Amino acid sequence: MFIFLPLISLTTIFLLINKKRTDWRESLILAITYWGILLTAITEFLSLFKLITFGWILVTWGLICITLIYIYFRLNQQIIPNPEQINSSKIKKDIKVNFLLYGIGFVVATVGLIAIIAPPNNWDSMDYHMSRVAHWIQNHSIAHYPTSYTPQLYQNPWSEFVILHFQILSGGDYFANLVQWFSMIGCIIGVSLIAKQLGADLRGQVLSAVVTATIPMGILQASSTQNDYVVAFWLVSLAYYLLSTIQAAKSDIWTNSFNIGSSTGLALLSKGTAYFYVFPFLIWFAFYLVKRLRWQAWKPALIVVSISLLLNISHYLRNYNLFASPLGEASGYRNEIFGVNILISNILRNIALHIGTPIGFWNGKANRLIQLIHIFIGVDYNDPRITFSQTFFVPGGWPTIGISGNENSAGNLLHIALILICMIIFLNRKSLRKESYIFTYLIATVSTFLIFCYLVKWQAWNSRLHLPFFVLFSPFVGIVLSKLKKQKIAIVIVTLMLISSLPWVFFNRYRPIIDSNNIFQTPRIEQYFSNRPFLKGTYTGAVEFLNSKKCSNIGLSMGNDPWEYPLWVLLQQNNQKLFKIQHINVTNISARLETEASYQGFEPCGIISMETKKSKQKKSQEINFKDKTYVRSWDSPELGIFIK
C-alpha cells in the first residue's frame, strides 16, 4: 500500500493546481513537472546522508502527503471553483470522437495490464536500468560504485529514481514498468494540449492523441523499463510550456520560464538524447525572448539555464569526479565525420528503419535504391565512422521486417508515411501555412530529427531513440487531418491506425498476451529471461549452489555485458538472510572506487564469473582477489562459481 504515497502526493498537487485552471490537462502536466522536481530533490538529499532506505523514504513521502493534504483542505475553504472549469467538463463529444477515445483507452489499458503483470525483462534493464537500482538500494545511496559496466553509473538516472522509490516502497519490481506507462499517458494528454495551443478543435486534439497512442515503438516500450517514453513526456511538456509562453501575457513569462527550465532539466536528467531534442525548442524560445524583451531577454533565459542546471548538477558532479566529464564516459555513438552527404546518408538510413515490410520485393527495391543514392553521394553506408556496431544491410532485408514485436528495433511504418503525407498536404495548403505557430512548430520538430541524424551514428536500434520525434510530430499530424475537407477520410485513417496497433499490443515479443508463452501462463521468474532464455537454468543453478554453501557475500566478475539483474531477483527469492553483491577485480575507471570505505572491506565467500568468448576457449580454474584464491567449484557454459 505504501506505493500509493508518491501517487497521492502527485494527485494532491494536481488538485491544488486545478483549482485555478480551466483545463485539467494543463493542471496535470504542471503537477507531474513539480512532482518530478520534488522526487529528484528527495532522492539527491537522502542520498547525501546514505538514507535511501524504506524507513526514510516512507517517512518523507508520508510527511509530504500530510502537508499537501492539509494545504489542500485549507485552501478548499477559500477558493471558489472557476465557472469556466465547470462548464468545460460539459462539452459534448460526438459519437466518432467518443469511439476514438474508447479506442485510445483500450490500447492504454491493455498496455498497462502488461506493464503490471510482466516483470522488467528488457535487455538494457538487465544490464543497467534495473541493476543500478538494486545497487542503489543496497548502498542506500545513488553515488557511483565499482562496476564492470560503467553505463550503470553515468547514464541519465531520472527514470530509475522513480523506479527506486516504487521498488523500495513496494518491496519488489511489480511497479517498475509503470514509469514508462505513465509517461505514455502523459504524452497522449500532452500532445492533445499542444494541438489545442496550435489551434486544433476538439476533434483535432483527439486525432493527435490517437496518433500518439498507436505508435508501435511506443506501445512496445510503454510496458518496459526503457526510458524513451519518459524523455518524450518531458519534451512534450517543454513544447507545451513554450507555446503557452508565446501565447501568454508578458507577466506570465517568469512562471513559464521556470516551467520550461524544469521540463528541460528533467528531460536532460532522463536520457542523453534529450540534448538533441530540446535544442531547437530552446532556440525558438531564445528568438521569442529577444523579440519580446530585447535587452531584458537574459533574465528569463537565466531562469531556464539555472533550473536545468540545478536539476542535473549532482549527476554532473558524480560523473565529473569519476570520468572527468559531466556527461560521463565517452562513447562510440557520435559521428566521426560530418558533411551534407553524411547527413543525407543518416537521414535515409534512419528512415529506412521504419519502412520494412513483410514484402520481400518492396524491401529489395528500397534496398537497391538506397545503395544507388549512397553511390551517388559518395558515402559507404557501412562506414564505421558513421555506423555503430552492425552493418546497415542485414541478411533477409531490413532489421524491422514485419510485425517483429521487438521493443528495440520495431519500425513505425504507417506513422512515417502519414507524417510525410501530412507535410505534403501542409506545404500545398496556403490556409494551413497561415495557421499561427504551426509552421514554426513543424520546423522545430523536423530539426530535432536532423540534429540527431547529423550527430549520432546509425545503428539497428535507432528506431527506439526516434520515439520522441514521432510523439512530437503527433499534434501536427492531428491538426492536418482535422483540416481535411472530407472528415470521413481522417476518421477512417485513425480508425485503421487503432486497428493496426493491435498486433503490437497483443504480440509483444518479450511480453505477449496471445502466445503459448504469454505473460499470464509463464512463471514470472522465467519472464526475466525472455531475451536470453538459455540463461535461466544456468542462473538458477548458480544461485542454488551459492545457497547450499550459505554464501551471502557475492562477488561479480561479469565483463562488459553483465546481465546481472536476474541474479538479484533469484537471490532475493531464495536467500533467507541478507546478502551483498559487489563487482570485483574491476578494470575500468570505476576501480578507483574500490578503495572507498564502503567497498574496501568487502570479502566475498563466492564469485560469479560470466564466461566471455575468450574465456570459454580456455577456462581459468582460479580467481585471485585481495591476496585470496577462489577455486572454480561449479561450472556451466555461461557462468562459473568460484569459492574461497
C-alpha positions in Angstrom: 0.0 0.0 0.0 3.0 2.4 0.6 3.5 2.6 -3.2 0.5 4.9 -3.3 2.2 7.6 -1.2 4.1 9.2 -4.1 0.9 8.9 -6.2 -1.2 10.5 -3.5 1.2 13.5 -3.4 1.0 13.8 -7.2 -2.8 13.7 -7.0 -2.9 16.4 -4.3 -0.5 18.7 -6.3 -2.8 18.2 -9.3 -5.9 19.1 -7.2 -4.2 22.2 -5.8 -3.2 23.5 -9.3 -6.5 22.5 -10.9 -8.5 24.9 -8.6 -7.3 27.9 -10.6 -7.2 26.5 -14.1 -9.8 25.8 -16.7 -8.2 22.8 -18.4 -7.4 19.7 -16.2 -4.9 18.6 -18.8 -2.7 21.6 -18.2 -3.0 21.1 -14.4 -1.9 17.5 -14.8 1.2 18.4 -16.9 2.2 21.0 -14.3 1.6 18.7 -11.4 3.8 16.0 -12.9 6.5 18.5 -13.6 6.5 19.8 -10.0 6.3 16.2 -8.7 9.3 15.3 -10.8 11.3 18.1 -9.3 10.2 17.0 -5.8 11.2 13.4 -6.4 14.6 14.5 -7.7 15.2 16.7 -4.6 14.2 13.9 -2.2 16.4 11.3 -3.9 19.5 13.6 -4.0 19.1 14.9 -0.5 18.6 11.4 1.2 21.5 10.0 -0.9 23.9 12.6 0.6 23.4 11.0 4.0 23.0 7.4 2.7 19.4 7.4 3.8 17.9 5.7 0.8 16.1 3.2 3.0 12.5 2.1 3.4 12.0 4.0 6.6 13.3 7.3 5.4 11.5 7.1 2.0 8.3 6.2 3.8 8.5 9.0 6.3 9.5 11.6 3.7 6.6 10.8 1.4 4.2 10.5 4.4 5.1 13.9 5.7 4.8 15.4 2.1 1.3 13.8 1.7 0.1 15.1 5.1 1.4 18.6 4.3 -0.1 18.7 0.8 -3.5 17.4 2.0 -3.6 19.9 4.8 -2.8 22.8 2.4 -5.5 21.5 0.0 -8.3 21.4 2.7 -7.2 24.8 4.0 -7.4 26.3 0.5 -10.5 24.4 -0.3 -12.4 26.7 2.1 -11.1 29.8 0.4 -11.1 29.2 -3.3 -14.3 29.4 -5.3 -14.4 27.0 -8.3 -13.8 28.6 -11.7 -17.1 28.7 -13.6 -15.2 28.1 -16.9 -13.7 24.9 -15.4 -17.2 23.6 -14.5 -18.5 24.4 -18.0 -15.5 22.8 -19.7 -16.5 19.4 -18.3 -19.9 19.7 -20.1 -18.5 19.9 -23.6 -20.4 17.4 -25.7 -18.4 15.0 -27.8 -19.8 13.5 -31.0 -20.0 9.7 -31.4 -16.9 9.5 -33.6 -14.8 11.3 -31.0 -16.1 9.1 -28.3 -15.3 6.0 -30.4 -11.7 7.2 -30.8 -11.4 7.9 -27.1 -12.6 4.4 -26.3 -10.0 3.1 -28.7 -7.2 5.0 -27.0 -8.5 3.8 -23.6 -8.4 0.2 -24.8 -4.8 0.4 -26.1 -3.6 2.2 -22.9 -5.4 -0.1 -20.5 -4.1 -3.2 -22.2 -0.6 -2.0 -22.2 -1.0 -1.0 -18.6 -2.1 -4.6 -17.8 1.0 -5.9 -19.4 3.2 -3.5 -17.5 1.8 -4.7 -14.2 1.7 -8.4 -14.9 5.1 -8.8 -16.7 8.4 -8.2 -14.9 11.1 -5.9 -16.3 12.9 -8.0 -18.9 14.3 -5.6 -21.4 17.9 -6.3 -22.3 19.2 -2.9 -21.2 17.2 -3.2 -18.0 19.0 -6.4 -17.1 22.4 -4.7 -17.9 21.9 -1.4 -16.2 18.4 0.1 -15.8 17.3 -2.3 -13.0 20.8 -3.4 -11.9 21.7 0.2 -10.9 18.5 0.4 -8.8 19.4 -2.8 -7.0 22.9 -1.4 -6.2 21.4 1.9 -5.0 19.1 0.1 -2.6 21.9 -2.0 -1.3 24.2 1.0 -0.9 21.5 3.3 0.5 22.9 5.9 -2.0 22.9 6.8 -5.6 26.6 7.5 -5.5 28.8 5.8 -8.1 30.2 2.4 -7.2 32.7 -0.1 -8.6 31.2 -1.9 -11.6 32.3 -3.8 -14.7 29.7 -2.0 -16.7 30.0 1.8 -16.5 26.7 2.8 -18.1 25.2 1.8 -14.7 26.9 4.9 -13.4 26.9 7.7 -16.0 23.7 7.1 -17.8 21.0 9.7 -17.1 19.1 8.4 -14.0 15.7 10.1 -13.5 13.6 7.2 -14.7 15.5 4.9 -12.3 14.9 7.5 -9.5 11.2 6.8 -9.8 11.7 3.1 -10.0 13.9 3.3 -6.9 11.1 4.9 -4.9 8.5 2.4 -6.2 10.7 -0.5 -5.6 11.6 0.4 -2.0 8.0 1.2 -1.0 6.5 -1.9 -2.7 9.3 -4.3 -1.8 9.6 -5.6 -5.4 9.7 -4.6 -9.0 6.0 -5.1 -9.8 5.5 -1.4 -10.5 8.8 -0.7 -12.3 7.3 -0.8 -15.8 4.6 1.7 -14.8 7.1 4.6 -15.1 7.1 4.2 -18.9 3.3 3.5 -19.0 2.5 6.7 -17.0 4.8 8.6 -19.4 2.7 7.2 -22.4 -0.5 8.5 -20.8 1.3 11.9 -20.1 2.3 12.1 -23.8 -1.2 11.3 -25.1 -2.6 14.1 -22.9 0.3 16.4 -23.6 0.1 16.2 -27.4 -3.6 17.0 -27.3 -2.7 20.1 -25.3 -0.1 21.1 -27.9 -2.7 20.6 -30.6 -5.0 22.9 -28.7 -2.3 25.5 -28.5 -1.7 25.2 -32.2 -5.4 26.0 -32.9 -6.9 22.5 -33.2 -10.5 22.0 -32.3 -11.7 19.1 -30.1 -11.6 16.6 -33.0 -8.1 17.7 -33.9 -6.9 17.2 -30.3 -8.4 13.7 -30.2 -6.8 12.8 -33.6 -3.4 13.9 -32.2 -3.9 11.7 -29.2 -4.8 8.7 -31.4 -1.6 9.2 -33.5 0.5 9.1 -30.3 -1.3 6.1 -28.7 -0.8 3.9 -31.8 2.9 4.4 -32.3 4.2 0.8 -32.5 7.5 1.5 -30.8 5.6 3.5 -28.1 3.2 0.6 -27.5 6.0 -1.9 -27.1 8.2 0.4 -24.9 5.3 1.5 -22.6 5.3 -1.8 -20.7 9.1 -1.8 -20.2 11.7 0.0 -18.1 13.4 1.7 -21.0 13.3 5.5 -20.8 12.4 6.8 -24.3 8.8 7.5 -23.4 9.9 9.2 -20.2 12.1 11.7 -22.1 9.3 12.0 -24.7 7.0 13.2 -22.0 9.4 15.9 -20.8 9.9 17.1 -24.3 6.1 17.3 -24.9 5.9 19.3 -21.6 8.7 21.6 -22.9 6.9 22.2 -26.2 3.6 22.9 -24.4 5.2 25.3 -22.0 6.9 27.1 -24.8 3.7 27.6 -26.8 2.0 28.7 -23.6 4.7 31.3 -23.0 4.4 32.7 -26.5 0.7 33.0 -26.3 0.5 34.2 -22.6 0.6 37.7 -21.2 4.0 39.3 -20.5 3.5 39.0 -16.8 3.4 35.1 -17.0 6.8 34.8 -18.7 8.6 34.3 -15.4 6.4 31.4 -14.3 6.6 29.9 -17.8 10.3 30.3 -17.8 10.5 28.2 -14.6 8.3 25.5 -16.2 10.5 25.5 -19.4 13.6 25.2 -17.3 12.1 22.4 -15.2 11.0 20.3 -18.2 14.3 20.9 -19.9 16.2 19.8 -16.8 14.1 16.7 -16.3 14.5 15.7 -19.9 18.3 16.0 -19.7 18.2 14.1 -16.4 16.2 11.3 -18.1 18.2 10.5 -21.3 21.2 11.8 -23.2 19.3 12.1 -26.5 17.3 14.9 -24.9 20.2 17.3 -25.7 19.4 16.9 -29.4 15.7 17.1 -28.9 15.5 20.2 -26.6 17.9 22.3 -28.6 15.5 23.5 -31.5 12.8 24.4 -29.0 15.2 26.4 -26.8 16.4 28.3 -29.9 12.8 29.1 -30.7 12.4 30.3 -27.1 15.5 32.4 -27.3 14.3 34.1 -30.5 11.0 34.8 -28.9 12.6 36.4 -25.8 14.8 38.7 -27.9 11.9 39.7 -30.0 9.7 40.4 -27.0 12.0 41.6 -24.3 15.0 42.9 -26.2 17.9 43.5 -23.8 16.0 42.0 -20.9 15.9 38.6 -22.6 18.7 37.3 -20.5 16.6 37.3 -17.3 14.1 34.5 -18.2 16.9 32.8 -20.1 18.9 32.7 -16.9 16.0 31.1 -15.1 15.8 28.3 -17.7 19.5 27.6 -17.5 19.6 27.8 -13.7 16.7 25.4 -13.1 18.0 22.9 -15.7 21.5 23.0 -14.2 20.2 22.7 -10.6 18.3 19.5 -11.5 21.3 18.0 -13.2 24.2 19.4 -11.1 24.5 16.4 -8.7 24.6 13.9 -11.5 27.1 16.1 -13.4 29.4 16.3 -10.4 29.3 12.5 -9.8 30.2 11.9 -13.4 32.9 14.6 -13.4 34.6 13.3 -10.2 34.9 9.9 -11.7 35.1 10.3 -15.5 36.4 13.9 -15.7 33.4 14.8 -17.7 29.8 15.8 -16.6 28.4 13.5 -19.3 30.4 10.5 -18.2 32.4 8.1 -20.2 33.0 8.8 -23.9 31.0 6.5 -26.2 31.3 5.5 -29.8 27.8 6.7 -30.7 28.9 10.1 -32.1 29.6 10.5 -35.8 33.3 10.9 -36.5 32.9 12.7 -39.8 30.4 15.3 -40.9 29.0 16.9 -44.1 25.9 17.3 -46.1 26.4 13.9 -47.7 26.8 12.3 -44.3 23.6 13.9 -43.1 21.7 12.6 -46.2 23.1 9.1 -45.6 21.9 9.1 -42.0 18.5 10.6 -42.8 17.9 7.8 -45.4 19.2 5.0 -43.2 17.3 6.2 -40.1 14.0 6.5 -42.1 14.8 3.0 -43.5 14.4 1.6 -40.0 10.7 2.4 -40.3 9.9 1.2 -43.8 10.5 -2.5 -43.5 7.5 -4.7 -44.6 6.9 -8.5 -44.9 7.0 -7.9 -48.7 10.4 -9.1 -50.0 10.1 -7.4 -53.4 9.5 -4.0 -51.7 12.4 -4.4 -49.3 14.7 -5.4 -52.2 13.8 -2.4 -54.3 14.1 0.0 -51.4 17.5 -1.6 -50.5 18.8 -1.1 -54.1 17.5 2.5 -54.2 19.4 3.5 -51.0 22.5 1.7 -52.4 22.3 3.8 -55.5 21.8 7.1 -53.6 24.9 6.3 -51.4 27.0 5.6 -54.6 25.8 9.0 -55.9 26.7 11.0 -52.8 30.0 9.1 -52.3 29.3 7.5 -48.9 29.9 4.0 -47.8 26.7 3.0 -45.9 28.7 0.7 -43.7 31.5 3.2 -42.9 32.3 2.6 -39.2 32.8 6.3 -38.7 29.0 6.8 -39.1 27.8 3.3 -38.3 27.7 1.7 -34.9 28.0 -2.0 -34.1 26.2 -3.6 -37.1 26.4 -3.1 -40.8 23.4 -1.3 -42.4 22.1 -4.2 -44.5 21.4 -7.5 -42.8 20.6 -10.9 -44.5 17.0 -11.1 -45.4 16.3 -7.4 -45.7 15.5 -4.7 -43.1 16.1 -5.3 -39.4 12.4 -4.5 -38.8 10.7 -6.9 -41.2 7.0 -7.5 -40.4 5.5 -7.3 -37.0 8.6 -8.1 -35.1 7.2 -7.1 -31.7 10.7 -6.1 -30.7 10.9 -3.0 -28.5 14.5 -2.4 -29.5 14.0 -2.3 -33.3 10.3 -2.0 -34.3 9.5 0.4 -37.0 6.7 2.9 -37.3 5.8 2.4 -41.0 2.2 3.9 -41.0 3.3 6.8 -38.9 6.3 7.7 -41.1 4.1 7.5 -44.2 1.4 9.7 -42.5 3.9 12.3 -41.4 5.3 12.6 -45.0 1.8 12.8 -46.5 0.7 15.5 -43.9 3.8 17.5 -44.6 3.0 17.5 -48.3 -0.6 18.5 -47.6 0.5 21.3 -45.3 3.0 22.7 -47.8 0.4 22.7 -50.5 -2.4 24.3 -48.4 -2.0 28.0 -48.1 -4.7 28.3 -45.5 -2.8 25.7 -43.3 0.5 27.5 -43.7 -1.1 30.7 -42.3 -2.2 29.0 -39.1 -0.4 30.6 -36.1 2.8 28.8 -35.0 2.2 25.6 -36.8 4.9 26.2 -39.4 7.4 27.1 -36.6 6.5 24.1 -34.6 7.0 21.9 -37.7 10.5 23.4 -38.3 11.5 22.8 -34.6 10.2 19.2 -34.7 11.9 18.4 -38.0 15.1 20.0 -36.7 15.2 17.5 -33.8 15.5 14.7 -36.3 18.0 16.4 -38.5 20.3 17.2 -35.5 20.0 13.6 -34.4 21.0 12.3 -37.8 23.9 14.8 -38.1 25.5 13.9 -34.8 24.6 10.2 -34.0 25.9 7.1 -35.8 23.3 4.9 -37.4 22.6 1.6 -35.6 20.0 -1.1 -36.0 18.3 0.0 -32.7 18.0 3.7 -33.5 14.3 3.4 -34.1 13.6 3.3 -30.3 15.6 6.5 -30.0 13.2 8.1 -32.5 10.2 7.7 -30.3 10.2 11.3 -29.0 10.3 12.5 -32.6 7.2 10.6 -33.5 5.4 11.8 -30.3 6.3 15.5 -31.1 5.0 15.1 -34.6 1.6 13.8 -33.5 0.0 17.2 -32.9 1.0 18.4 -36.4 -0.5 15.2 -37.9 -3.7 15.5 -35.9 -4.2 19.2 -37.0 -3.6 18.4 -40.7 -6.1 15.5 -40.5 -8.7 17.7 -38.7 -8.4 20.3 -41.5 -9.2 17.8 -44.3 -12.3 18.8 -46.2 -13.7 15.2 -46.1 -13.5 14.4 -42.4 -14.6 10.8 -43.1 -11.1 10.3 -44.6 -9.5 11.4 -41.3 -11.7 9.2 -39.2 -11.0 6.2 -41.5 -7.2 6.8 -41.3 -7.1 7.0 -37.5 -9.5 4.0 -37.1 -7.1 2.0 -39.3 -4.3 3.2 -37.1 -6.1 1.9 -34.0 -6.8 -1.5 -35.7 -3.2 -1.8 -37.0 -1.9 -1.1 -33.5 -3.5 -4.2 -32.0 -0.8 -6.7 -33.2 1.8 -4.6 -31.3 -0.4 -4.6 -28.2 -1.0 -8.3 -28.2 2.2 -9.7 -29.7 4.9 -8.0 -27.8 7.9 -10.4 -28.4 9.0 -10.4 -24.8 5.7 -9.7 -23.0 3.0 -11.3 -25.2 -0.7 -11.6 -24.3 -1.6 -14.0 -27.0 1.0 -16.7 -27.3 1.9 -20.1 -25.9 4.4 -18.3 -23.6 2.0 -15.4 -22.7 2.5 -13.4 -19.5 -0.4 -15.0 -17.7 0.8 -18.5 -18.0 4.6 -18.2 -18.0 6.1 -18.1 -14.4 7.3 -14.6 -13.5 10.9 -15.7 -12.9 11.0 -17.3 -16.4 9.9 -14.0 -18.0 13.0 -12.2 -16.7 14.9 -14.4 -19.2 12.7 -13.7 -22.3 15.7 -12.1 -24.1 18.1 -14.9 -23.2 16.1 -18.0 -22.2 19.1 -20.2 -22.2 20.4 -18.4 -19.1 17.5 -19.3 -16.8 18.8 -22.8 -15.9 22.3 -21.5 -15.5 21.4 -18.6 -13.2 19.1 -20.8 -11.2 21.7 -23.5 -10.7 24.3 -20.9 -9.7 22.1 -19.3 -7.1 21.1 -22.7 -5.7 24.8 -23.7 -5.4 25.6 -20.5 -3.6 22.7 -21.0 -1.2 23.9 -24.6 -0.5 27.2 -23.1 0.6 25.4 -20.5 2.7 27.3 -17.8 0.8 25.8 -14.3 1.2 28.7 -12.0 0.2 28.9 -12.5 -3.6 31.5 -11.0 -5.9 30.7 -10.4 -9.6 33.2 -10.7 -12.4 30.8 -10.2 -15.3 32.6 -8.4 -18.1 31.1 -5.7 -20.3 27.7 -7.3 -20.7 26.8 -8.2 -17.1 23.1 -9.1 -17.4 23.1 -9.1 -13.7 19.6 -8.1 -12.6 18.1 -11.6 -12.7 20.8 -12.7 -10.2 19.5 -10.1 -7.7 15.9 -11.4 -8.2 16.9 -15.0 -7.7 19.0 -14.3 -4.7 16.2 -12.2 -3.1 13.7 -15.1 -3.6 16.0 -17.9 -2.4 18.1 -16.3 0.3 16.7 -16.2 3.8 19.3 -13.8 5.1 20.7 -10.5 3.9 23.2 -10.7 1.1 25.6 -8.3 -0.6 26.7 -8.2 -4.2 29.7 -6.2 -5.4 31.7 -6.2 -8.6 35.3 -7.2 -8.0 38.6 -7.0 -10.0 37.1 -4.1 -11.9 39.5 -3.0 -14.7 37.7 0.2 -15.8 37.9 3.7 -14.3 35.4 2.8 -11.5 38.1 0.6 -10.0 39.1 3.7 -8.1 36.0 3.4 -6.0 37.1 0.1 -4.6 39.3 1.9 -2.2 36.4 3.8 -0.6 35.4 2.7 2.9 32.0 1.3 1.7 33.7 -1.2 -0.6 37.2 -1.7 0.7 36.3 -4.2 3.3 34.2 -6.4 1.1 35.3 -10.0 1.2 33.2 -12.4 -0.9 32.7 -16.0 0.0 31.9 -16.8 -3.6 32.5 -15.2 -7.0 30.1 -15.4 -10.0 32.1 -15.1 -13.2 30.5 -14.6 -16.6 32.2 -16.6 -19.4 33.3 -14.5 -22.4 34.1 -15.9 -25.8 37.7 -15.8 -24.9 37.4 -17.4 -21.5 35.2 -20.2 -22.9 38.1 -21.4 -25.1 40.3 -21.7 -22.0 38.5 -21.6 -18.7 40.5 -20.4 -15.7 40.4 -22.6 -12.6 41.2 -19.8 -10.1 40.4 -16.1 -9.4 42.6 -14.1 -7.1 41.1 -11.2 -5.1 42.8 -9.3 -2.3 45.5 -11.9 -2.0 43.0 -14.7 -1.6 42.4 -17.6 -4.0 39.0 -18.7 -5.2 38.7 -22.0 -6.9 36.2 -23.0 -9.6 33.6 -25.1 -7.8 30.6 -25.0 -10.1 30.5 -24.7 -13.8 28.3 -24.1 -16.8 28.9 -22.9 -20.4 27.9 -19.3 -19.4 28.8 -19.0 -15.7 31.4 -20.2 -13.3 31.2 -20.1 -9.4 34.5 -19.7 -7.6 34.6 -20.5 -3.8 37.3 -19.3 -1.4 
